[in-house]
């Protein structure tokens, strides 16, 4: 019995040491010089260390970052996963007809090529529902991460399709992590999310419809100053500043949007 307990303690100690090492490495990448000053300035709203820890991202994992935009989280995830893990960046389709999508994708690809020492192992895949849906091989990844995308998919009536694509890529037992602009509780919502906010209930329903199980939610990215009643919706707030300099001090004092942070499980 003593030998068994001793073995268990050794395994537990080793696991904790690995977790501590991974957490330290993540903190180093968040503080790293590869991140721009503008991006680091947004850490107070986006809490990358706490958010990625909540999603239990380890440096040995295979991860999909969905619609990475200009690569705010890619700057952290790519070097963090480079040596032991793998990062898929599921961006817009190379065959897109949407000018904004094409410009964003071209800018992201240039970023990858300009710093091969960081991004040479990032594999760019495509997600543009309903036609382009293979973000990674089926049942192959440990984590799928979606940061502020669901409102865009809802606005084009493709949210259900996108959630199924994320479900297919995950291994059984894998986790989907979602961060999204959060609408007020118990308040009727325009289903096309004209203001950019989404209710937690809608996100949970979308995930469950795709086959996921709800695991847990966190208030890591909550912002109680966000009243969600602005002339240009969530885009009134930083970093978009849809009203430009109009009432800028007011919106700067509010900061970025109130956000839900939820994780879901693909059952085994």
JODAMO-V900788 format. One record per pair of residues at least 24 apart in sequence whose ideal C-beta (glycine too) atoms are under 8 Angstrom apart, sorted by the first residue. I is the first residue (numbers start at 1). J is the second residue. Records with the same first field share a line. If there is no record, write none. Layout:
I=J, J
//
This chain:
18=58
19=58
22=58, 59, 60
23=53
25=59, 80
26=52, 53, 57, 59, 76, 80
29=76, 79, 80
30=76
32=75, 76, 79
34=75, 79, 115, 118
35=75, 76
36=75
39=72, 75
42=72, 239, 256
44=255
45=221, 223, 255, 256
46=72, 221, 256
47=220, 221
48=73, 76
50=218, 220
51=177, 179, 220, 221, 261
52=76, 77
54=177, 216, 218, 220, 261, 263
55=143, 145, 175, 177, 263
56=143, 175
57=143, 145
58=85, 142
59=83, 84, 85
60=84, 85
61=85, 86, 141, 142, 143
62=86, 87, 88, 136, 140, 141, 142, 143
63=87, 88, 141, 142, 143, 144, 145
64=88, 89, 90, 125, 135, 136, 141, 143, 144, 145, 166, 169
65=89, 90, 145, 147
66=90, 127, 135, 144, 145, 146, 147, 149, 162, 166
67=91, 92, 127, 146, 147, 149, 152
68=108
69=104, 108
70=104, 107, 108, 111
71=108, 111
72=147
73=145, 147
74=108, 111, 119, 122
75=118
77=145
78=118, 119, 121, 122
79=118
82=118, 121
86=121, 123
87=121, 122, 123
88=122, 123, 124, 125, 135, 136, 141
89=122, 123, 124, 125
90=124, 125, 126, 127, 135, 136
91=124, 125, 126, 127
92=126, 127, 128
93=126, 127, 128, 131, 132
94=126
95=132
96=128
101=128
127=162, 165
129=153, 156, 158, 161, 162, 165
130=158, 161
133=161, 164, 165, 168
134=165
135=165, 166, 169
136=169
137=169
138=168, 169
139=168, 169, 170, 171, 172
140=169, 171
141=169, 170, 171, 174
142=170, 171, 174, 175
143=170, 174, 175, 176, 177
144=169, 170, 174, 175, 176, 177
145=176, 177
146=176, 177, 178, 179, 180
147=179
148=179, 180, 181, 259
149=180
150=178, 180, 198, 202, 203, 206
151=180, 181, 193, 196, 197, 198, 234
154=191, 192, 193, 198, 202
155=192, 193, 194
159=206
160=206, 209, 210
163=206, 207, 209, 210, 212
164=210, 211
166=210
167=210, 211, 212, 266
170=266
171=266
172=266, 267, 268
173=265, 266, 267, 268
174=265, 266
175=215, 263, 264, 265, 266
176=207, 212, 263, 264, 265, 266
177=261, 262, 263
178=203, 207, 260, 261, 262, 263, 264
179=221, 259, 260, 261
180=259, 260, 262
181=234, 257, 258, 259
182=222, 257, 258, 259, 260
183=228
184=228
194=233
195=228, 230, 233, 234
196=233, 234, 235, 257
197=228, 233, 234, 257
198=260
200=260, 262
203=260, 262
204=262
207=262, 264
211=266, 267
212=264, 265, 266
213=264, 265, 266, 267
214=262, 264, 265
215=262, 263, 264, 265
216=262, 263
217=260, 261, 262, 263
218=261, 262
219=261
220=261
221=258, 259, 260, 261
222=258, 259
223=254, 255, 256, 257, 258, 259
224=258
225=253, 254, 255, 258
226=254, 255, 257, 258
227=254
228=257, 258
//
